Amino acid sequence: MDDATLGFIGLGVMGAPMCRNLASKSHRTVVAFDLRQPAPGNAVAAGSVEEVVERADVVFLSLPGEAEVREVAMAIPAGTAVVDCSTAPVSLARELAGRFEHFADAPVARTRQAAIDGTLSAMVGAPPEFFRRIEPLLRCMATDVTHCGPPGAGQAVKLLNNMVLSVTVLALAEALAVAKASGAVDPQVLFEALAKGSADSFALRSHGMKALLPEEHPARAFSTSYMLKDLGYALELASSARLELQAAGTARRMLERTVALGFGDAYHTAVLEAVKKHLSDR
């Protein structure tokens, strides 16, 4: 794989900086395509998925979800090595592993800034031999690369990661709403104190301090709609195991309310708006 030409399909919020880092750090030719976004300057622009597939030995995907991954995958020959960095259902990853000779699901976590900096966390489901082949390429985009198990395991870890994150952000939003409504404690003091206690977390320090506290939920970050999609995949996995999840189910309902309030494209911390609306309606 030292001289392999690489393909990259999907140049959105996360995909574009990932592609840029892959091209600059792998020292390989990277052929890239997206329906809406241009290829990064250090990649070779392709005019279609088919052109990427024709020119590349290994194809990376970074697409919005199940429908897009499935559509693109059907246009890729079975002999192509595919690394899907999208977040999609576990069942789809297992299906694609049966279709392609070499396949890995390698969804990524952390922020857009981490994608820009090349400090993502990649969670990989793949046969051990294929994982060893693609790990150096993944490390062009991620500082943490974890082999989680066979195909599907990477998606499982990513979905459960986002499930825990969504529930935690909802809990922080509710704590913030109680602090403000009751006047019992200054919200800034509350979050600073929580960060020194057993409620401390990455979610508190990043999502809580930087978004919930100032009530800033920008677009072009990880949106409410995307979190709702991922949470739906996690609940689908739970349902396949005949489990009914209470906290995650509540988080999904609150995210659905957030979308209904018009915050679907806002950073998923906008769930705070649904919490406030729910409290004001009581």
C-alpha positions, 0 to 999 in steps of 0.5 A, a space after each residue: 500500500 506504500 504506493 497506492 493511489 487513494 480515493 476520497 468521496 465526501 468533502 463536507 464539514 469533516 471530510 474536506 479537512 480529513 482529505 486534506 490531511 490524508 493528501 499532505 501526510 500520506 505522500 500519496 496521490 489522493 483523488 477526491 469527489 463531492 457533489 457540492 464541494 471542490 476538492 482540497 488544493 492538495 488533492 486531485 479533483 475527480 468528476 464523479 464517484 466512478 472516476 475516483 473508483 477507476 483511479 484509486 486502490 483504496 477509497 475512503 468515504 465520509 458521507 452523511 449517513 446510511 442512504 448516501 453510503 449505500 448509494 455510493 457503495 453500490 457504484 464501487 466494484 467488489 474488489 476495491 478496498 473501502 474504508 468508510 469513515 461515515 457514521 452509519 448503522 452496524 448492520 450496513 457495515 456488516 453488509 458491506 463487509 460481505 460485499 467487498 473483498 477488503 472493508 473497514 468501518 472507521 467512523 471518527 469522533 471529536 470536532 471539526 477543529 480536530 479534523 482540521 488539526 488531524 487529531 480525530 479519534 478513529 474507531 475501526 471495525 476490520 479484519 486484523 490484517 486489513 487494519 494493519 494495512 490502513 492504520 498508517 493512513 488513518 493516522 494521517 487524520 487521527 491521533 487515536 486509532 482504535 481497532 475495536 473488532 471485526 466489521 461493524 465494531 467501529 460503528 458500534 463504538 461510535 454510535 454508543 459514544 454519541 449516545 452517551 454524549 447526547 444523554 450527557 449534553 441533555 443532562 447538562 442542559 437541564 442542570 443549566 436550565 434549573 440553575 437559571 430558573 431557580 436562581 440558586 447558583 450562578 450558571 458559570 459557578 455551577 459548571 466550574 464546580 462540576 468540572 472539579 467534581 465527579 460530574 466532570 467530563 469532556 462534554 462539560 468542558 467542551 459542549 457545556 462551557 463553550 456552547 451551553 453556557 453562552 447559549 451559542 449553537 452555531 451551524 456547520 458544526 455537528 448538528 442536531 439533525 446529525 446527532 438525532 440520526 446517530 442516536 437513531 442508529 444506536 437505538 436501532 442497534 439496541 432494538 436488535 438486541 431486544 433492549 429498550 433504552 430509557 435515557 437514550 429514548 428521552 434524549 431522542 425525544 428532546 432532539 426531535 423537539 429541538 428540530 421541530 423548533 427550527 434548530 435542526 442545522 444548529 450545533 446539537 447543544 441547541 437541545 437546550 432550547 427544547 429544554 427551556 421550551 418544555 419548562 416554559 410550557 409547564 
